[in-house]
Amino acid sequence: MTGNLIALVLGLFFGLSLQKAGLTKYHKIVNVFRFTDFAVLKFMMTTLIVSMAGLYTLKWMGLITFPGVPATYIAGNVIGGLIFGVGMAFSGYCPGTCVAGSGEGKLDYLIPGLLGFTTGAAIYGLIYPSLFPKISAIANMGSIIIPDLWNLNSALVIIFFSLLSLFLFYLIDRARMQRQDKMTE
């Protein structure tokens, strides 16, 4: 019960962060795919860095243990990622911003979000039994995480990812990698 309460509170703060950063607006999502505004990318990369550093710090302090990692199926991840990305690019919505926008009372997030979630779940439920055995046979990496895959200390992976993200942020902001024809509200 305590774990569920903590997850709920963290989820509320994440949704609030999405809303305060302006990422519940349609044009913010669409402009990522138009290469004109990388606020969503910066937000998500920052979220990953903070989460990695926080979780591993808690693990090193002995306050938490990581649950078992589910198997990694490269083909399934690529196919699922492509479907997710195409759907997000066409609709201008992602699950997190859909929930946060719905929490703001925006029907244009609630209706497509519910339709997308239920349609995706129905399609997944229908094709999973026949498709999973085929996908799981292709590039099954087993239960592995990136530090184990490269035989590196997890702190090095966090530092490397953080530095890589900072370099990407620098390129986006300083090298003017953004197009200027942004879609606005």
Secondary structure, DSSP 4 states (H G I P E B T S, - for coil): -HHHHHHHHHHHHHHHHHHHTTTTSHHHHHHHHTTS--HHHHHHHHHHHHHHHHHHHHHHTTS--PPPPPPEEHHHHHHHHHHHHHHHHHHS--HHHHHHHHHTT-HHHHHHHHHHHHHHHHHHHHHHHHHHHHHHTSSEEES--HHHHTT--HHHHHHHHHHHHHHHHHHHHHTT-S-S-----
